[in-house]
Amino acid sequence: MAELPSGTEITWFGHATFRIVTPGGKRLLIDPWVMSNPACPDELKDPGPLDAVLITHGHFDHMEDAVAVGEASGAPMVSIIEVCAWLRSKGLENLVEFNIGGTVEVAGCKIHMTHAVHSAGIRDGDQMVYGGEAAGLVVELEDGFKIYHAGDTAVFSDMALIGKLLAPDLALLPIGDHYTMGPRSAAEAIRLLGVRTVIPMHYGTFPVLTGTPDQLRAAASDVEGLEIVEMEPGETVRG
């Protein structure tokens, strides 16, 4: 795959949850669905010490364990205003709130929040409460290498602006279909972003998520130099 910066590690916990170890040794967890995630291997149910927890949106399969992870780690929870407000109501205090189009600096990295086309309600007991907008996140590591976690989204034409303005080196893209874009739409996202290294996510966790990396490869076979990095839950790629 495209060369990760030395010291960088990306571990897939299954579904849309990733842990990134930065070149500076910071540990970032994206979308804390860990303990209750059926795709997450037992040895990762405790993600260990963290320097930041990033949340793309409020759905349970992205933040079901956010409160538990936040309490255990004490790490800043980084998300859109409404998600942070909900986390505050559950007793968390170390919160970094921002909004789509904005950038914050956390754990030595710049986090850019992008648009996504999806819903974002938060499951709170037997109710669904307002969670603001769904978003994507571009994580800019200390050396400038950029990882785009698209969150849950359909393909949208302004992905071309993400490519132009933020120029991600690596994209983590949902491909499962049904609740997000499937392989054909994800292939168009690749073209719009101009990215050449992609890790598929948000597939296979439930039977309804039918998209596969092979289908993505076929749909994007025209993209010169494209590398689809197919990971298994618990696997780590390293720079």
Residue frames as a rotation matrix with the C-alpha (Angstrom) as fourth column:
MET 1
0.576 0.817 0.000 0.00
0.817 -0.576 0.000 0.00
0.000 0.000 -1.000 0.00
ALA 2
0.479 -0.376 0.793 0.98
0.044 -0.892 -0.449 3.65
0.876 0.251 -0.411 -0.17
GLU 3
-0.340 -0.764 -0.548 3.78
0.576 0.292 -0.763 4.07
0.743 -0.575 0.341 2.29
LEU 4
0.821 0.554 -0.139 2.56
0.409 -0.401 0.820 5.06
0.399 -0.730 -0.556 5.72
PRO 5
0.373 -0.708 0.600 4.83
-0.648 -0.662 -0.378 7.37
0.664 -0.248 -0.705 7.70
SER 6
-0.397 -0.639 -0.659 7.37
0.081 0.690 -0.719 5.52
0.914 -0.339 -0.222 9.83
GLY 7
-1.000 -0.015 -0.002 5.88
0.001 0.022 -1.000 4.49
0.015 -1.000 -0.022 13.15
THR 8
-0.377 0.926 -0.040 2.28
-0.926 -0.376 0.018 4.77
0.002 0.044 0.999 11.97
GLU 9
-0.977 0.195 0.089 -0.10
0.191 0.980 -0.049 1.91
-0.097 -0.031 -0.995 12.71
ILE 10
-0.360 0.930 -0.075 -3.72
-0.913 -0.334 0.235 1.44
0.194 0.153 0.969 11.63
THR 11
-0.988 0.103 0.112 -5.68
0.059 0.937 -0.343 -1.32
-0.140 -0.333 -0.933 13.37
TRP 12
-0.422 0.898 -0.123 -9.17
-0.569 -0.157 0.807 -2.29
0.705 0.411 0.578 12.23
PHE 13
-0.816 0.218 0.536 -11.47
-0.447 0.351 -0.823 -3.28
-0.368 -0.911 -0.189 15.09
GLY 14
-0.653 0.650 0.389 -14.16
0.749 0.630 0.204 -4.31
-0.113 0.425 -0.898 12.60
HIS 15
0.431 0.901 0.046 -17.05
0.870 -0.401 -0.286 -2.34
-0.239 0.164 -0.957 11.08
ALA 16
0.630 -0.168 0.759 -16.02
0.338 -0.820 -0.462 1.35
0.700 0.547 -0.460 11.14
THR 17
0.963 -0.252 0.090 -13.78
-0.180 -0.359 0.916 1.39
-0.199 -0.898 -0.392 14.23
PHE 18
0.513 -0.858 0.020 -10.06
0.436 0.240 -0.867 2.03
0.739 0.454 0.497 13.79
ARG 19
0.792 -0.437 -0.427 -7.15
0.252 -0.402 0.880 2.81
-0.556 -0.805 -0.208 16.07
ILE 20
0.705 -0.611 0.359 -4.39
0.227 -0.285 -0.931 4.95
0.671 0.738 -0.062 14.60
VAL 21
0.519 -0.683 -0.515 -0.96
0.598 -0.141 0.789 5.20
-0.611 -0.717 0.335 16.18
THR 22
0.996 -0.077 -0.037 0.69
-0.083 -0.767 -0.637 8.33
0.020 0.638 -0.770 14.82
PRO 23
0.370 -0.929 -0.023 4.37
0.328 0.154 -0.932 8.84
0.869 0.337 0.362 13.95
GLY 24
-0.271 -0.452 0.850 4.63
-0.568 -0.638 -0.520 10.73
0.777 -0.623 -0.084 17.25
GLY 25
-0.890 -0.144 -0.433 3.24
0.166 0.782 -0.601 7.79
0.426 -0.606 -0.672 19.20
LYS 26
-0.630 0.744 0.221 -0.24
-0.711 -0.439 -0.550 9.22
-0.312 -0.503 0.806 19.85
ARG 27
-0.917 0.371 0.144 -3.12
0.391 0.909 0.147 6.75
-0.076 0.191 -0.979 19.92
LEU 28
-0.640 0.726 -0.252 -6.38
-0.739 -0.671 -0.058 7.82
-0.211 0.149 0.966 18.29
LEU 29
-0.736 0.510 0.445 -9.56
0.470 0.858 -0.206 5.74
-0.487 0.058 -0.872 18.28
ILE 30
-0.809 0.505 -0.300 -12.13
-0.583 -0.626 0.518 6.51
0.073 0.594 0.801 15.59
ASP 31
0.018 0.971 -0.238 -15.79
-0.759 0.168 0.629 5.57
0.650 0.170 0.740 16.22
PRO 32
-0.767 -0.481 0.424 -15.74
-0.630 0.445 -0.636 3.77
0.117 -0.755 -0.645 19.58
TRP 33
0.603 0.797 -0.031 -17.93
-0.785 0.600 0.154 0.74
0.141 -0.069 0.988 18.96
VAL 34
-0.352 -0.925 -0.141 -15.70
-0.790 0.374 -0.486 -1.71
0.502 -0.059 -0.863 20.77
MET 35
-0.797 -0.010 0.605 -17.05
-0.475 0.629 -0.615 -3.83
-0.374 -0.777 -0.506 23.63
SER 36
0.027 0.927 0.374 -20.43
-0.169 0.373 -0.912 -4.40
-0.985 -0.039 0.166 21.96
ASN 37
0.155 -0.065 -0.986 -19.08
-0.971 -0.196 -0.140 -4.66
-0.184 0.978 -0.094 18.40
PRO 38
0.774 0.212 0.596 -19.59
-0.228 0.972 -0.049 -8.28
-0.590 -0.098 0.801 17.23
ALA 39
0.880 -0.475 0.012 -16.81
0.149 0.252 -0.956 -7.92
0.451 0.843 0.292 14.67
CYS 40
0.376 -0.770 0.517 -14.23
-0.795 -0.554 -0.247 -6.73
0.476 -0.318 -0.820 17.22
PRO 41
0.051 -0.431 -0.901 -11.80
0.167 0.893 -0.418 -9.45
0.985 -0.129 0.118 18.36
ASP 42
0.792 0.334 -0.511 -11.80
0.502 0.121 0.857 -10.16
0.348 -0.935 -0.071 22.09
GLU 43
0.001 -0.899 -0.438 -8.22
0.992 -0.056 0.117 -8.94
-0.130 -0.434 0.891 22.50
LEU 44
-0.787 -0.261 0.559 -9.26
0.407 -0.900 0.153 -5.47
0.463 0.348 0.815 21.30
LYS 45
0.279 0.954 -0.108 -12.37
0.716 -0.132 0.685 -5.08
0.640 -0.268 -0.720 23.47
ASP 46
0.666 -0.236 -0.708 -10.10
0.430 -0.654 0.622 -2.98
-0.610 -0.719 -0.334 25.68
PRO 47
0.849 -0.294 0.440 -8.47
0.355 -0.300 -0.885 -0.52
0.392 0.908 -0.150 23.26
GLY 48
0.018 -0.902 -0.431 -5.82
0.995 0.060 -0.084 0.44
0.101 -0.427 0.899 25.82
PRO 49
-0.154 -0.134 -0.979 -4.53
0.491 -0.870 0.042 3.94
-0.858 -0.474 0.200 26.58
LEU 50
0.202 0.322 0.925 -5.78
0.966 -0.221 -0.134 6.61
0.161 0.921 -0.356 24.18
ASP 51
-0.752 -0.507 -0.421 -4.84
0.548 -0.836 0.030 10.20
-0.367 -0.208 0.906 23.44
ALA 52
-0.630 0.655 -0.417 -8.08
-0.693 -0.716 -0.077 11.08
-0.349 0.241 0.906 21.63
VAL 53
-0.529 0.592 0.607 -11.40
0.573 0.777 -0.258 9.49
-0.625 0.212 -0.751 20.64
LEU 54
-0.849 0.194 -0.491 -12.96
-0.462 -0.723 0.513 10.73
-0.256 0.662 0.704 17.39
ILE 55
-0.381 0.818 0.431 -16.65
0.455 0.571 -0.683 10.21
-0.805 -0.065 -0.590 16.57
THR 56
-0.962 -0.001 0.275 -18.10
0.260 -0.323 0.910 10.69
0.088 0.946 0.311 13.08
HIS 57
-0.403 0.888 0.221 -21.79
-0.573 -0.434 0.696 10.58
0.714 0.154 0.684 14.07
GLY 58
-0.366 0.279 0.888 -24.30
-0.930 -0.082 -0.358 9.41
-0.027 -0.957 0.290 16.63
HIS 59
0.480 0.645 -0.594 -25.44
-0.651 0.716 0.252 5.97
0.588 0.266 0.764 15.43
PHE 60
0.804 -0.068 0.590 -24.93
-0.496 0.470 0.730 3.09
-0.327 -0.880 0.344 17.86
ASP 61
0.812 -0.491 0.315 -22.56
0.557 0.813 -0.169 1.21
-0.174 0.313 0.934 15.55
HIS 62
0.239 -0.763 0.601 -20.17
0.380 -0.496 -0.781 4.16
0.894 0.415 0.172 15.75
MET 63
-0.466 -0.444 0.765 -20.43
-0.436 -0.637 -0.636 5.36
0.770 -0.630 0.103 19.36
GLU 64
0.538 0.738 -0.407 -22.27
-0.024 0.496 0.868 2.77
0.843 -0.457 0.285 21.45
ASP 65
0.508 -0.426 -0.748 -19.27
0.837 0.450 0.312 2.47
0.203 -0.785 0.586 23.79
ALA 66
0.090 -0.510 0.855 -18.22
0.263 -0.816 -0.515 6.13
0.961 0.271 0.061 23.74
VAL 67
0.637 0.189 0.748 -19.11
-0.584 -0.514 0.628 6.83
0.503 -0.837 -0.217 27.37
ALA 68
0.956 -0.279 0.093 -17.34
0.152 0.738 0.657 3.70
-0.252 -0.614 0.748 28.65
VAL 69
0.331 -0.877 0.349 -14.26
0.875 0.147 -0.461 4.37
0.353 0.458 0.816 26.51
GLY 70
0.205 -0.216 0.955 -14.21
-0.019 -0.976 -0.216 8.02
0.979 0.027 -0.204 27.55
GLU 71
0.841 0.156 0.517 -14.50
-0.504 -0.120 0.855 7.18
0.196 -0.980 -0.022 31.24
ALA 72
0.856 -0.512 0.077 -11.81
0.442 0.800 0.406 4.50
-0.270 -0.313 0.911 31.06
SER 73
0.184 -0.838 0.514 -9.30
0.930 -0.021 -0.367 6.47
0.318 0.546 0.775 28.99
GLY 74
0.264 -0.014 -0.965 -9.90
0.560 -0.812 0.165 10.04
-0.785 -0.584 -0.206 30.10
ALA 75
-0.695 -0.586 0.415 -9.03
0.653 -0.274 0.706 10.99
-0.300 0.762 0.574 26.52
PRO 76
-0.566 0.507 -0.650 -10.67
-0.452 -0.850 -0.270 13.99
-0.690 0.141 0.710 24.85
MET 77
-0.160 0.639 0.752 -13.79
0.723 0.595 -0.352 13.05
-0.673 0.487 -0.557 22.90
VAL 78
-0.748 -0.266 -0.608 -13.80
-0.189 -0.793 0.579 14.86
-0.636 0.548 0.543 19.56
SER 79
-0.501 0.645 0.576 -17.03
0.849 0.494 0.186 15.26
-0.165 0.583 -0.796 17.60
ILE 80
-0.439 0.485 0.756 -19.76
0.301 -0.714 0.633 17.54
0.846 0.505 0.168 16.33
ILE 81
-0.702 0.090 0.706 -21.42
-0.554 -0.692 -0.463 19.86
0.447 -0.716 0.536 18.87
GLU 82
0.272 0.949 0.159 -24.58
-0.865 0.169 0.473 17.81
0.422 -0.266 0.867 19.38
VAL 83
0.477 -0.191 -0.858 -22.73
0.216 0.972 -0.096 14.55
0.852 -0.139 0.505 20.03
CYS 84
-0.646 -0.763 -0.031 -20.50
0.269 -0.189 -0.944 16.34
0.715 -0.618 0.328 22.54
ALA 85
-0.404 0.582 0.706 -23.58
-0.810 -0.586 0.020 17.80
0.425 -0.564 0.708 24.25
TRP 86
0.662 0.651 -0.371 -25.01
-0.443 0.739 0.507 14.30
0.605 -0.172 0.778 24.65
LEU 87
0.091 -0.720 -0.688 -21.71
0.504 0.629 -0.591 12.98
0.859 -0.293 0.420 26.00
ARG 88
-0.757 -0.326 0.566 -21.63
-0.230 -0.678 -0.698 15.89
0.612 -0.658 0.438 28.47
SER 89
0.119 0.902 0.415 -25.11
-0.882 -0.096 0.461 14.93
0.456 -0.420 0.785 29.65
LYS 90
0.776 0.109 -0.621 -23.71
0.038 0.975 0.218 11.46
0.629 -0.193 0.753 30.45
GLY 91
0.933 -0.329 -0.147 -20.98
0.130 -0.073 0.989 12.90
-0.336 -0.942 -0.026 32.65
LEU 92
0.187 -0.911 0.368 -18.01
0.981 0.189 -0.030 13.24
-0.042 0.367 0.929 30.30
GLU 93
0.727 0.048 -0.685 -16.13
0.248 -0.948 0.198 16.53
-0.640 -0.314 -0.701 30.58
ASN 94
-0.307 -0.917 -0.255 -13.06
-0.074 -0.244 0.967 16.24
-0.949 0.316 0.007 28.34
LEU 95
0.391 0.632 0.669 -14.78
0.706 0.261 -0.659 17.22
-0.591 0.730 -0.344 25.09
VAL 96
-0.708 -0.526 -0.471 -13.59
0.017 -0.680 0.733 18.92
-0.706 0.511 0.490 21.90
GLU 97
0.231 0.894 0.384 -16.58
0.625 0.166 -0.763 20.09
-0.746 0.416 -0.520 19.89
PHE 98
-0.701 -0.331 -0.632 -16.49
-0.248 -0.718 0.650 21.55
-0.669 0.612 0.421 16.39
ASN 99
0.367 0.926 0.089 -18.50
-0.085 0.129 -0.988 21.40
-0.926 0.355 0.126 13.19
ILE 100
0.450 -0.119 0.885 -18.44
0.792 0.511 -0.334 20.62
-0.413 0.851 0.324 9.49
GLY 101
0.720 -0.298 0.627 -15.79
0.329 -0.649 -0.686 22.64
0.611 0.700 -0.370 7.68
GLY 102
0.771 -0.387 0.506 -13.82
-0.622 -0.630 0.465 23.24
0.139 -0.673 -0.726 10.86
THR 103
0.230 -0.796 -0.559 -10.44
0.160 0.598 -0.786 22.06
0.960 0.091 0.265 12.08
VAL 104
0.876 -0.082 0.476 -9.20
-0.480 -0.248 0.841 21.36
0.049 -0.965 -0.257 15.60
GLU 105
-0.067 -0.934 -0.352 -5.79
-0.516 0.335 -0.789 20.29
0.854 0.129 -0.504 16.87
VAL 106
0.749 0.324 0.578 -5.78
-0.660 0.434 0.613 17.31
-0.052 -0.841 0.538 19.21
ALA 107
0.682 -0.513 0.522 -2.89
0.132 0.787 0.603 15.07
-0.720 -0.342 0.604 20.32
GLY 108
-0.288 -0.908 -0.305 -0.54
-0.109 -0.285 0.952 16.81
-0.951 0.307 -0.017 17.92
CYS 109
-0.704 0.141 0.696 -2.79
0.687 0.385 0.617 16.11
-0.181 0.912 -0.368 14.91
LYS 110
-0.750 0.556 -0.358 -5.15
-0.592 -0.806 -0.011 18.32
-0.294 0.204 0.934 12.96
ILE 111
-0.612 0.659 0.438 -8.67
0.608 0.746 -0.272 16.94
-0.506 0.100 -0.857 12.65
HIS 112
-0.880 0.337 -0.334 -10.76
-0.468 -0.729 0.500 18.31
-0.075 0.596 0.799 9.78
MET 113
-0.397 0.819 0.415 -14.52
0.216 0.523 -0.825 17.69
-0.892 -0.238 -0.385 9.78
THR 114
-0.970 0.046 -0.238 -16.15
-0.242 -0.204 0.948 17.13
-0.005 0.978 0.209 6.39
HIS 115
-0.069 0.989 -0.127 -19.66
-0.989 -0.084 -0.120 16.75
-0.129 0.118 0.985 5.10
ALA 116
-0.982 -0.030 0.185 -21.31
0.007 0.981 0.196 13.31
-0.187 0.194 -0.963 4.89
VAL 117
-0.379 0.900 -0.215 -24.70
-0.803 -0.204 0.560 12.30
0.460 0.385 0.800 3.50
HIS 118
-0.553 0.157 -0.818 -26.36
0.410 0.906 -0.104 10.23
0.725 -0.393 -0.566 6.22
SER 119
0.583 0.699 0.415 -28.54
-0.141 -0.416 0.898 10.55
0.800 -0.582 -0.143 9.33
ALA 120
-0.417 -0.908 0.051 -27.15
-0.042 -0.037 -0.998 10.82
0.908 -0.418 -0.023 12.86
GLY 121
0.501 0.687 0.526 -29.61
-0.565 -0.201 0.801 10.13
0.656 -0.698 0.287 15.68
ILE 122
-0.666 -0.723 0.184 -28.25
-0.564 0.327 -0.759 8.91
0.488 -0.609 -0.625 19.03
ARG 123
0.168 0.686 -0.708 -29.85
0.144 0.693 0.706 5.89
0.975 -0.221 0.018 20.66
ASP 124
-0.728 -0.297 0.618 -30.52
-0.507 -0.373 -0.777 6.84
0.461 -0.879 0.121 24.28
GLY 125
-0.610 0.524 0.595 -32.31
-0.315 0.529 -0.788 4.00
-0.728 -0.668 -0.158 26.06
ASP 126
-0.275 0.591 0.758 -35.48
0.766 0.611 -0.198 3.33
-0.581 0.527 -0.621 24.09
GLN 127
0.749 0.503 -0.432 -35.43
0.184 -0.784 -0.593 6.74
-0.637 0.364 -0.679 22.41
MET 128
0.001 -0.721 0.693 -33.60
0.996 -0.061 -0.064 8.25
0.088 0.690 0.719 19.43
VAL 129
0.562 0.148 -0.814 -32.38
0.429 -0.894 0.133 11.77
-0.708 -0.424 -0.565 20.19
TYR 130
0.992 -0.115 0.049 -31.01
-0.023 -0.555 -0.832 14.47
0.123 0.824 -0.553 17.92
GLY 131
0.483 -0.875 0.007 -27.34
0.618 0.346 0.706 13.97
-0.620 -0.337 0.708 17.13
GLY 132
0.096 -0.446 -0.890 -26.64
-0.425 -0.827 0.368 16.82
-0.900 0.343 -0.269 14.75
GLU 133
0.655 0.057 -0.753 -25.26
-0.754 0.102 -0.649 16.07
0.040 0.993 0.109 11.29
ALA 134
0.777 -0.506 0.373 -23.32
0.461 0.862 0.210 13.04
-0.428 0.008 0.904 10.19
ALA 135
0.691 -0.618 -0.375 -19.73
-0.681 -0.731 -0.051 13.87
-0.243 0.291 -0.926 9.25
GLY 136
0.737 -0.653 -0.173 -16.47
0.494 0.696 -0.521 12.54
0.461 0.299 0.836 7.92
LEU 137
0.828 -0.541 -0.148 -13.06
-0.177 -0.503 0.846 13.24
-0.532 -0.674 -0.512 9.44
VAL 138
0.658 -0.753 -0.019 -9.68
0.155 0.161 -0.975 13.85
0.737 0.639 0.223 7.84
VAL 139
0.885 -0.432 -0.172 -6.92
0.203 0.026 0.979 13.10
-0.419 -0.901 0.111 10.35
GLU 140
0.698 -0.703 0.141 -3.75
-0.182 -0.364 -0.913 14.99
0.693 0.612 -0.382 9.49
LEU 141
0.710 -0.480 -0.515 -0.82
0.699 0.564 0.439 13.33
0.080 -0.672 0.736 11.22
GLU 142
0.551 -0.514 -0.657 2.18
0.255 -0.646 0.720 15.20
-0.795 -0.564 -0.225 12.60
ASP 143
-0.524 -0.847 0.084 4.10
0.286 -0.082 0.955 14.90
-0.802 0.525 0.286 9.32
GLY 144
-0.481 0.407 -0.777 1.13
-0.722 -0.686 0.088 15.96
-0.497 0.603 0.624 7.15
PHE 145
-0.955 0.199 -0.220 -0.01
0.032 0.807 0.590 12.50
0.295 0.556 -0.777 6.01
LYS 146
-0.528 0.834 0.160 -3.82
-0.835 -0.474 -0.280 12.56
-0.157 -0.281 0.947 5.80
ILE 147
-0.950 0.312 -0.031 -6.27
0.310 0.949 0.063 9.75
0.049 0.050 -0.998 6.52
TYR 148
-0.575 0.817 0.053 -9.92
-0.763 -0.558 0.325 10.31
0.295 0.146 0.944 5.50
HIS 149
-0.875 0.481 0.054 -12.49
0.401 0.784 -0.474 8.38
-0.271 -0.393 -0.879 7.53
ALA 150
-0.805 0.546 0.234 -15.69
-0.067 -0.475 0.878 8.97
0.590 0.690 0.418 5.55
GLY 151
-0.653 0.638 0.408 -17.99
-0.537 -0.010 -0.843 7.88
-0.534 -0.770 0.350 8.37
ASP 152
-0.316 0.651 0.690 -21.30
0.689 0.658 -0.305 6.63
-0.653 0.379 -0.656 7.02
THR 153
-0.263 0.191 -0.946 -22.22
-0.441 -0.896 -0.059 8.29
-0.858 0.401 0.320 3.76
ALA 154
0.737 0.346 0.581 -23.61
0.479 0.340 -0.810 8.07
-0.477 0.875 0.085 0.27
VAL 155
-0.421 -0.806 0.415 -21.36
0.892 -0.285 0.352 9.27
-0.166 0.518 0.839 -2.51
PHE 156
0.699 0.606 -0.381 -21.72
0.506 -0.795 -0.335 13.02
-0.506 0.042 -0.862 -3.08
SER 157
0.691 -0.394 0.606 -20.19
0.564 -0.231 -0.793 15.31
0.453 0.889 0.062 -5.66
ASP 158
0.760 -0.401 0.512 -18.48
-0.517 -0.850 0.103 17.55
0.394 -0.343 -0.853 -3.10
MET 159
0.767 -0.604 0.215 -16.10
0.341 0.668 0.661 14.70
-0.543 -0.434 0.719 -2.33
ALA 160
0.429 -0.611 0.665 -14.17
0.768 -0.142 -0.625 16.38
0.476 0.779 0.409 -5.13
LEU 161
0.567 -0.192 0.801 -13.73
-0.346 -0.938 0.020 19.38
0.747 -0.288 -0.599 -2.81
ILE 162
0.881 -0.306 0.361 -12.43
-0.245 0.357 0.901 17.10
-0.405 -0.882 0.240 -0.05
GLY 163
0.547 -0.696 0.466 -9.89
0.811 0.579 -0.087 15.83
-0.209 0.425 0.881 -2.56
LYS 164
0.381 -0.379 0.844 -8.98
0.487 -0.694 -0.531 19.34
0.786 0.613 -0.080 -3.70
LEU 165
0.536 -0.071 0.841 -8.81
-0.491 -0.837 0.243 21.06
0.687 -0.543 -0.483 -0.32
LEU 166
0.605 -0.227 0.763 -7.64
-0.721 0.250 0.646 18.29
-0.338 -0.941 -0.012 2.00
ALA 167
0.258 -0.568 -0.781 -5.99
-0.786 0.347 -0.512 15.83
0.562 0.746 -0.357 -0.43
PRO 168
0.612 -0.019 0.791 -6.19
-0.627 0.598 0.499 12.62
-0.482 -0.801 0.354 1.65
ASP 169
-0.392 -0.830 -0.396 -3.41
-0.919 0.374 0.126 10.09
0.044 0.413 -0.910 1.13
LEU 170
-0.954 0.144 -0.263 -5.54
0.165 0.984 -0.061 7.20
0.250 -0.102 -0.963 2.37
ALA 171
-0.363 0.898 0.247 -9.32
-0.849 -0.428 0.308 6.80
0.383 -0.098 0.919 2.54
LEU 172
-0.952 0.265 0.156 -11.37
0.138 0.821 -0.554 4.53
-0.275 -0.505 -0.818 4.81
LEU 173
-0.649 0.694 -0.312 -14.62
-0.735 -0.466 0.492 4.11
0.195 0.549 0.813 2.87
PRO 174
-0.261 0.652 0.712 -17.89
-0.383 0.607 -0.696 2.31
-0.886 -0.454 0.091 3.69
ILE 175
-0.770 -0.048 -0.636 -18.88
-0.629 0.220 0.746 -0.23
0.104 0.974 -0.200 1.04
GLY 176
-0.883 0.288 0.371 -21.59
0.051 0.845 -0.532 -2.35
-0.467 -0.451 -0.761 2.68
ASP 177
-0.701 0.704 0.112 -24.63
-0.007 -0.164 0.986 -0.84
0.713 0.691 0.119 0.91
HIS 178
-0.033 0.865 -0.500 -28.12
0.808 0.317 0.496 -0.63
0.588 -0.388 -0.710 2.47
TYR 179
0.660 0.239 -0.712 -27.19
0.683 -0.586 0.436 1.93
-0.313 -0.774 -0.550 5.16
THR 180
0.095 -0.698 -0.710 -24.27
-0.185 -0.713 0.677 3.50
-0.978 0.067 -0.197 3.25
MET 181
0.344 -0.077 -0.936 -22.90
-0.935 -0.115 -0.334 3.56
-0.082 0.990 -0.111 -0.25
GLY 182
0.806 -0.088 0.586 -22.15
0.083 0.996 0.036 0.21
-0.587 0.020 0.810 -1.83
PRO 183
-0.011 -0.944 0.329 -19.18
0.602 0.256 0.756 -0.76
-0.798 0.207 0.566 -4.00
ARG 184
0.073 0.045 0.996 -20.33
0.968 -0.245 -0.060 1.02
0.242 0.968 -0.061 -7.18
SER 185
0.886 0.291 0.361 -20.90
0.204 -0.944 0.260 4.31
0.417 -0.156 -0.896 -5.36
ALA 186
0.705 -0.691 -0.158 -17.67
0.107 -0.116 0.987 3.88
-0.701 -0.713 -0.008 -3.37
ALA 187
-0.040 -0.703 0.710 -15.80
0.933 0.228 0.279 3.50
-0.358 0.673 0.647 -6.67
GLU 188
0.387 0.234 0.892 -17.20
0.628 -0.775 -0.069 6.86
0.675 0.587 -0.447 -7.76
ALA 189
0.993 -0.080 -0.086 -16.13
0.022 -0.590 0.807 8.32
-0.116 -0.803 -0.584 -4.40
ILE 190
0.265 -0.954 0.137 -12.59
0.613 0.277 0.740 7.16
-0.744 -0.112 0.659 -5.14
ARG 191
-0.069 -0.257 0.964 -12.66
0.963 -0.270 -0.003 8.96
0.261 0.928 0.266 -8.49
LEU 192
0.717 0.430 0.549 -13.99
0.308 -0.902 0.303 12.16
0.625 -0.048 -0.779 -6.95
LEU 193
0.915 -0.380 -0.138 -11.48
0.042 -0.251 0.967 12.13
-0.402 -0.890 -0.213 -4.09
GLY 194
0.644 -0.718 -0.264 -8.54
-0.523 -0.161 -0.837 11.33
0.559 0.677 -0.479 -6.33
VAL 195
0.247 -0.525 0.815 -7.24
-0.861 0.266 0.433 8.94
-0.444 -0.808 -0.386 -3.68
ARG 196
0.153 -0.283 -0.947 -5.24
-0.758 0.581 -0.296 5.87
0.634 0.763 -0.126 -4.67
THR 197
-0.827 -0.337 -0.450 -5.12
0.021 0.781 -0.624 3.87
0.562 -0.526 -0.638 -1.43
VAL 198
-0.049 0.928 0.369 -8.39
-0.816 -0.250 0.521 2.71
0.576 -0.276 0.770 0.15
ILE 199
-0.998 -0.064 -0.029 -9.28
-0.032 0.789 -0.614 0.52
0.062 -0.611 -0.789 3.13
PRO 200
-0.276 0.959 -0.060 -12.90
-0.171 0.013 0.985 -0.71
0.946 0.282 0.160 2.83
MET 201
-0.998 0.043 0.050 -15.05
-0.044 0.131 -0.990 -0.67
-0.049 -0.990 -0.129 5.99
HIS 202
-0.409 0.911 0.056 -18.65
-0.663 -0.254 -0.704 -0.96
-0.627 -0.325 0.708 7.18
TYR 203
0.100 0.439 -0.893 -19.31
-0.855 0.497 0.149 -4.26
0.509 0.748 0.425 5.42
GLY 204
-0.248 -0.220 -0.943 -19.94
-0.109 0.974 -0.199 -7.85
0.963 0.053 -0.265 6.49
THR 205
-0.893 -0.114 0.435 -20.81
-0.428 -0.084 -0.900 -7.03
0.139 -0.990 0.027 10.11
PHE 206
-0.210 0.905 0.370 -24.47
-0.343 0.286 -0.895 -7.87
-0.916 -0.315 0.251 9.50
PRO 207
-0.306 0.094 0.948 -25.98
0.676 0.722 0.146 -9.94
-0.671 0.685 -0.284 6.66
VAL 208
0.721 0.691 0.043 -27.65
0.536 -0.518 -0.666 -6.86
-0.439 0.503 -0.745 5.18
LEU 209
0.492 -0.638 -0.592 -24.23
-0.577 -0.749 0.327 -5.25
-0.652 0.181 -0.736 4.52
THR 210
0.784 0.055 0.619 -23.56
0.254 0.881 -0.400 -7.17
-0.567 0.470 0.676 1.32
GLY 211
0.856 -0.482 -0.186 -20.86
-0.435 -0.478 -0.763 -5.11
0.279 0.734 -0.619 -0.41
THR 212
0.761 -0.640 0.104 -17.40
0.496 0.678 0.543 -6.68
-0.417 -0.362 0.834 -0.67
PRO 213
0.129 -0.816 -0.563 -13.86
-0.285 -0.575 0.767 -5.51
-0.950 0.062 -0.307 -1.41
ASP 214
-0.616 -0.344 0.708 -13.81
0.498 0.526 0.690 -7.66
-0.610 0.778 -0.152 -4.56
GLN 215
0.339 0.808 0.481 -16.90
0.933 -0.224 -0.282 -5.84
-0.120 0.544 -0.830 -5.83
LEU 216
0.749 -0.145 -0.647 -15.17
-0.003 -0.977 0.214 -2.54
-0.663 -0.158 -0.732 -5.12
ARG 217
-0.353 -0.934 0.054 -12.08
-0.018 0.064 0.998 -3.65
-0.935 0.351 -0.040 -7.03
ALA 218
-0.395 0.266 0.879 -14.24
0.871 0.414 0.266 -4.55
-0.293 0.870 -0.396 -10.01
ALA 219
0.650 0.759 0.044 -16.22
0.743 -0.621 -0.249 -1.31
-0.162 0.195 -0.967 -9.90
ALA 220
0.784 -0.428 -0.450 -13.04
-0.303 -0.896 0.325 0.79
-0.542 -0.119 -0.832 -9.66
SER 221
0.405 -0.661 0.632 -10.92
0.646 0.696 0.314 -1.24
-0.648 0.281 0.708 -12.07
ASP 222
0.613 -0.120 0.781 -10.52
0.661 -0.464 -0.589 1.81
0.433 0.878 -0.205 -14.32
VAL 223
0.956 -0.243 0.163 -8.71
-0.292 -0.827 0.481 3.81
0.018 -0.508 -0.861 -11.61
GLU 224
0.479 -0.846 -0.234 -5.03
0.099 0.317 -0.943 3.68
0.872 0.428 0.236 -12.46
GLY 225
-0.490 -0.857 0.159 -2.71
-0.139 -0.104 -0.985 2.85
0.860 -0.505 -0.068 -9.57
LEU 226
0.268 0.688 0.674 -5.53
-0.824 -0.198 0.530 2.10
0.499 -0.698 0.514 -7.13
GLU 227
-0.734 -0.432 -0.524 -4.75
-0.064 0.812 -0.580 -0.17
0.676 -0.392 -0.623 -4.19
ILE 228
0.419 0.867 0.271 -7.62
-0.588 0.031 0.808 -1.68
0.692 -0.498 0.522 -2.20
VAL 229
-0.713 -0.698 0.069 -6.21
-0.452 0.381 -0.807 -2.81
0.536 -0.607 -0.587 1.16
GLU 230
0.362 0.877 -0.316 -8.49
-0.332 0.438 0.835 -5.56
0.871 -0.198 0.450 2.46
MET 231
-0.648 -0.578 0.496 -8.06
-0.630 0.040 -0.775 -5.99
0.429 -0.815 -0.390 6.21
GLU 232
-0.079 0.581 -0.810 -9.39
0.454 0.745 0.489 -8.51
0.887 -0.329 -0.323 8.69
PRO 233
0.740 0.370 0.562 -10.78
-0.310 -0.554 0.773 -7.36
0.597 -0.746 -0.295 12.06
GLY 234
0.876 -0.481 0.031 -7.84
0.118 0.277 0.954 -7.19
-0.467 -0.832 0.299 14.46
GLU 235
0.353 -0.771 0.530 -5.30
0.933 0.247 -0.261 -6.72
0.071 0.587 0.807 11.66
THR 236
0.583 -0.280 -0.762 -2.76
0.105 -0.905 0.413 -3.88
-0.805 -0.321 -0.498 11.75
VAL 237
0.612 -0.511 0.603 -0.96
0.685 -0.038 -0.727 -2.22
0.395 0.859 0.327 8.86
ARG 238
0.565 -0.529 -0.633 2.27
0.471 -0.424 0.774 -0.42
-0.678 -0.735 0.010 9.71
GLY 239
0.942 -0.332 0.037 4.52
-0.190 -0.622 -0.760 2.22
0.276 0.709 -0.649 8.26
